[in-house]
Amino acid sequence: MALKWLQTFVIAAKYSNYSKTAEKLYLAQPTVSQHIRNLEKSLDSKLFEKSGRNVELTKVGRLFLPTAQAMLKEFEHGLEEINRFESGFQQKFSCATAPFIASTLMPKFYKHLLSQHPEIDLQLEVVKSMDIETDILMNKVDFGLSRIEPQNKNVAYQKVWEDNIVLVIPNHEDFSNLNFQQLAATHRMLVNDHPYYIEEIIPYLRELYPNLTTMNLTQIDVIKSFLLNAIGYAFLPYSSVLEEITNDKLLLLEIDQLPVSSVSTIYFCYKKSNPAIQAFQQILVDFLSVTKSIHFTDSTRNV
């Protein structure tokens, strides 16, 4: 049974038309017909029956289709493994990561992997933190980096990062010389839809500043864009605004009235530990330890 017969069969089943199948596979239509006849002869069963100018799967065809698809998928997986081996990769991991982590820490970590551990092939899936636990339980990924502490007892986790939450304001004349009471009275607090720390900060501040108003935005990157356009202020993880603070595009404003536990946390989550995952986890922890040694810049000013 030739692999090309299976491929032709699967495409023909998708389009129910030999002409369309020939077009998609860059084959002549008689070649498509011959592939199907060869496969039917090999199986000793009819796979298609004519329906006007189209074709329809027979009962046997419908029964055999999932098997053919699985065989092709397994073959493609084998090719990927060969390519990985020839490229020098010895280990492959899949990781589900929250958007914030993917846009802040992962680019630098990925660069570190490429230079220090070229034998590791890391595939990233960017999903919401609330979905990472499910992906791990369903074996869609090997592990995850989440901003939410897992609740399922079958998902183990380790806290690998804690990031201070800082008050960020635009470096703009409209915000100069304002204390927080004035800031809260004249500008909106920008918040995102993943309020793992904001849900603690907002009620706390509203007791002190009843007139505090907020604007909900989708992601941290969107919030930063508003800030860079001198709109509002925000409480964000320090690592997410480090570059903008270093370049004096944003400023840090110290404030005493915050809950002590106002931190952004990252959890390394997995279903089953093994030596390979433990080794990778240690690489990540070592990298984050170095990254965390970066101190606050002189951009901070007191109120």
C-alpha positions as CSV (number, residue, x, y, z in Angstrom):
1,M,0.0,0.0,0.0
2,A,1.7,3.2,-1.2
3,L,1.6,6.3,0.9
4,K,0.7,8.4,-2.1
5,W,-2.5,6.3,-2.5
6,L,-3.5,7.2,1.1
7,Q,-2.8,10.8,0.6
8,T,-4.9,10.9,-2.6
9,F,-7.7,9.0,-0.8
10,V,-7.8,11.5,2.2
11,I,-7.9,14.5,-0.1
12,A,-10.6,13.0,-2.4
13,A,-12.7,12.3,0.7
14,K,-12.3,15.9,1.8
15,Y,-13.4,17.4,-1.6
16,S,-15.6,14.6,-3.0
17,N,-14.3,15.4,-6.4
18,Y,-11.4,13.9,-8.3
19,S,-10.7,17.0,-10.4
20,K,-10.4,19.1,-7.2
21,T,-8.2,16.4,-5.7
22,A,-5.9,16.5,-8.8
23,E,-5.7,20.2,-8.5
24,K,-4.7,20.2,-4.8
25,L,-2.1,17.4,-5.3
26,Y,-0.8,18.8,-8.6
27,L,-1.6,15.5,-10.3
28,A,-3.5,14.6,-13.5
29,Q,-7.0,13.4,-12.9
30,P,-6.3,9.9,-14.4
31,T,-3.5,9.6,-11.8
32,V,-5.9,10.3,-9.0
33,S,-8.3,7.7,-10.4
34,Q,-5.5,5.2,-10.6
35,H,-4.4,5.8,-7.0
36,I,-7.9,5.2,-5.8
37,R,-8.3,2.0,-7.9
38,N,-4.9,0.7,-6.6
39,L,-6.0,1.4,-3.0
40,E,-9.3,-0.3,-3.5
41,K,-7.6,-3.3,-5.0
42,S,-5.2,-3.5,-2.0
43,L,-8.1,-3.4,0.4
44,D,-10.4,-5.5,-1.8
45,S,-13.2,-3.0,-1.1
46,K,-14.9,-0.1,-2.9
47,L,-14.1,3.2,-1.3
48,F,-16.0,5.7,-3.5
49,E,-19.2,5.7,-5.5
50,K,-20.1,8.2,-8.2
51,S,-22.7,10.9,-7.4
52,G,-23.1,13.0,-10.5
53,R,-19.8,14.8,-11.2
54,N,-18.7,14.1,-7.6
55,V,-17.9,11.0,-5.6
56,E,-19.1,9.9,-2.2
57,L,-17.5,7.6,0.4
58,T,-19.0,4.2,0.7
59,K,-19.6,2.7,4.1
60,V,-16.2,1.0,3.9
61,G,-14.6,4.3,2.8
62,R,-16.1,6.1,5.8
63,L,-14.8,3.3,8.0
64,F,-11.3,3.4,6.6
65,L,-10.9,7.2,6.5
66,P,-9.8,7.7,10.2
67,T,-7.3,4.9,9.8
68,A,-5.8,6.5,6.6
69,Q,-5.6,9.9,8.3
70,A,-3.9,8.4,11.4
71,M,-1.4,6.6,9.1
72,L,-0.5,9.8,7.3
73,K,-0.2,11.7,10.6
74,E,2.1,9.1,12.1
75,F,4.3,9.2,9.0
76,E,4.5,13.0,9.2
77,H,5.4,12.7,12.9
78,G,8.2,10.3,11.9
79,L,9.5,12.8,9.4
80,E,9.5,15.5,12.0
81,E,11.5,13.3,14.4
82,I,14.1,12.6,11.7
83,N,14.4,16.3,10.9
84,R,14.9,17.1,14.6
85,F,17.6,14.4,14.9
86,E,19.4,15.7,11.8
87,S,19.1,19.2,13.1
88,G,20.9,18.2,16.3
89,F,17.9,18.2,18.6
90,Q,17.9,15.5,21.3
91,Q,14.9,16.6,23.4
92,K,11.5,18.1,22.4
93,F,9.1,19.7,24.8
94,S,5.7,21.4,24.4
95,C,4.8,24.2,26.8
96,A,1.5,26.1,27.2
97,T,2.2,29.6,28.4
98,A,0.1,32.6,29.3
99,P,0.2,35.6,26.9
100,F,1.9,37.8,29.4
101,I,4.7,35.3,30.0
102,A,5.0,34.6,26.3
103,S,5.6,38.3,25.5
104,T,7.9,39.2,28.4
105,L,10.0,36.4,29.7
106,M,9.9,33.8,27.0
107,P,11.7,35.7,24.2
108,K,14.8,36.1,26.4
109,F,14.5,32.6,27.7
110,Y,14.2,31.2,24.2
111,K,17.3,33.1,23.2
112,H,19.1,31.6,26.2
113,L,18.0,28.1,25.1
114,L,19.2,28.6,21.6
115,S,22.7,29.6,22.7
116,Q,23.2,27.5,25.8
117,H,21.0,24.4,25.1
118,P,20.7,23.9,21.3
119,E,19.8,20.3,21.9
120,I,16.4,21.3,23.2
121,D,13.5,21.9,20.9
122,L,10.9,23.9,22.8
123,Q,7.4,24.4,21.2
124,L,5.2,27.1,22.7
125,E,1.4,27.2,22.8
126,V,0.1,30.6,23.9
127,V,-3.2,30.1,25.8
128,K,-5.0,31.8,28.7
129,S,-3.8,30.8,32.2
130,M,-7.2,29.4,33.0
131,D,-6.8,26.9,30.1
132,I,-3.3,25.7,30.9
133,E,-4.3,23.3,33.6
134,T,-6.8,21.6,31.2
135,D,-4.2,21.3,28.4
136,I,-1.8,19.6,30.8
137,L,-4.5,17.1,32.0
138,M,-5.4,16.3,28.4
139,N,-1.8,15.7,27.5
140,K,-1.8,18.4,24.9
141,V,1.5,19.8,26.3
142,D,4.3,18.5,28.5
143,F,4.1,21.3,31.0
144,G,2.8,24.9,31.4
145,L,3.8,28.3,32.7
146,S,0.7,29.8,34.3
147,R,-0.2,32.9,36.3
148,I,-2.8,30.9,38.2
149,E,-2.0,28.3,40.9
150,P,-3.4,25.0,39.7
151,Q,-6.4,23.6,41.6
152,N,-6.5,20.0,40.2
153,K,-4.7,17.5,42.5
154,N,-3.3,15.7,39.4
155,V,-1.4,18.8,38.3
156,A,1.9,19.4,40.3
157,Y,3.4,22.9,40.3
158,Q,6.3,25.0,41.5
159,K,6.4,28.7,42.0
160,V,9.3,29.8,39.8
161,W,8.9,33.6,39.7
162,E,7.5,36.4,41.8
163,D,7.4,39.9,40.3
164,N,6.7,43.0,42.2
165,I,3.6,45.0,41.1
166,V,4.6,48.6,40.5
167,L,2.6,51.8,39.8
168,V,3.5,53.0,36.3
169,I,2.8,56.5,34.9
170,P,3.5,58.1,31.5
171,N,6.6,60.3,31.3
172,H,4.5,63.3,30.3
173,E,3.9,66.8,31.7
174,D,0.3,66.0,32.5
175,F,1.5,63.5,35.1
176,S,4.4,65.5,36.6
177,N,4.3,66.4,40.3
178,L,1.1,64.5,41.0
179,N,0.7,62.5,44.2
180,F,-1.5,59.4,44.0
181,Q,-4.6,61.1,45.4
182,Q,-4.4,63.7,42.6
183,L,-3.6,60.9,40.0
184,A,-6.6,58.9,41.1
185,A,-8.9,62.0,40.9
186,T,-7.8,63.1,37.4
187,H,-6.8,59.9,35.5
188,R,-8.2,56.4,35.0
189,M,-6.5,53.2,36.2
190,L,-5.9,50.9,33.3
191,V,-6.5,47.2,34.1
192,N,-6.6,44.1,32.0
193,D,-9.0,41.1,32.0
194,H,-6.6,38.8,33.9
195,P,-7.0,40.4,37.4
196,Y,-4.9,37.9,39.4
197,Y,-3.5,40.8,41.5
198,I,-5.7,43.7,40.4
199,E,-8.7,42.1,42.1
200,E,-6.9,42.6,45.4
201,I,-5.5,46.1,44.6
202,I,-8.7,47.8,43.4
203,P,-11.0,47.1,46.4
204,Y,-8.1,48.1,48.7
205,L,-7.6,51.4,47.0
206,R,-11.3,52.2,46.5
207,E,-11.7,52.3,50.3
208,L,-9.0,55.0,50.4
209,Y,-10.0,56.8,47.2
210,P,-13.8,56.3,46.5
211,N,-13.7,58.3,43.3
212,L,-11.1,56.0,41.7
213,T,-12.2,55.0,38.1
214,T,-10.9,52.2,35.9
215,M,-10.7,51.3,32.2
216,N,-10.6,47.6,31.3
217,L,-8.3,46.6,28.4
218,T,-7.5,43.2,27.0
219,Q,-3.8,42.7,27.6
220,I,-0.8,44.2,29.2
221,D,0.7,45.2,25.8
222,V,-2.5,47.2,25.1
223,I,-2.2,48.9,28.5
224,K,1.4,49.9,27.8
225,S,0.3,51.4,24.4
226,F,-2.2,53.6,26.2
227,L,0.4,54.6,28.8
228,L,2.9,55.5,26.1
229,N,0.2,57.8,24.6
230,A,-0.1,59.5,28.0
231,I,-3.4,57.9,28.9
232,G,-4.0,56.7,32.4
233,Y,-1.9,54.9,34.9
234,A,-1.5,51.2,35.8
235,F,-0.3,48.7,38.3
236,L,1.8,46.2,36.3
237,P,4.5,43.5,36.9
238,Y,7.9,45.2,36.9
239,S,9.4,42.9,34.3
240,S,6.6,43.9,31.8
241,V,7.7,47.5,31.8
242,L,11.4,47.2,32.5
243,E,12.4,48.2,29.0
244,E,10.1,51.3,28.9
245,I,11.4,52.4,32.3
246,T,15.0,51.9,31.3
247,N,14.4,54.1,28.3
248,D,12.5,56.8,30.3
249,K,9.3,56.2,28.3
250,L,7.5,55.3,31.5
251,L,8.1,56.2,35.2
252,L,7.6,54.3,38.4
253,L,5.7,56.1,41.2
254,E,6.1,54.7,44.7
255,I,3.0,54.3,46.7
256,D,2.7,52.9,50.3
257,Q,-1.0,52.1,50.1
258,L,-0.8,48.6,48.6
259,P,-1.5,45.2,49.9
260,V,1.7,43.5,51.0
261,S,1.0,40.5,48.8
262,S,0.7,42.5,45.6
263,V,2.9,40.3,43.4
264,S,2.6,38.6,40.0
265,T,3.5,34.9,40.2
266,I,4.4,32.3,37.6
267,Y,3.9,28.6,38.2
268,F,5.7,25.8,36.4
269,C,2.9,23.2,36.1
270,Y,3.1,19.5,35.0
271,K,1.1,16.3,35.2
272,K,3.9,13.8,35.6
273,S,7.5,14.6,36.5
274,N,10.4,12.8,34.9
275,P,14.1,13.4,34.7
276,A,13.9,15.3,31.4
277,I,11.2,17.7,32.7
278,Q,13.1,18.2,36.0
279,A,16.2,19.0,34.0
280,F,14.3,21.5,31.9
281,Q,12.7,23.0,34.9
282,Q,16.1,23.6,36.5
283,I,17.3,25.3,33.4
284,L,14.3,27.7,33.6
285,V,14.7,28.3,37.3
286,D,18.4,29.1,36.9
287,F,17.7,31.5,34.1
288,L,14.9,33.3,36.1
289,S,17.2,33.6,39.1
290,V,19.7,35.5,36.9
291,T,17.0,37.6,35.4
292,K,15.5,38.5,38.7
293,S,18.9,39.9,39.8
294,I,18.1,43.0,37.7
295,H,17.4,45.9,40.1
296,F,15.1,48.9,39.9
297,T,16.5,51.8,37.9
298,D,16.7,55.4,39.0
299,S,13.4,56.1,37.2
300,T,11.5,55.7,40.6
301,R,10.4,58.8,42.3
302,N,8.7,59.1,45.7
303,V,5.4,60.7,46.6
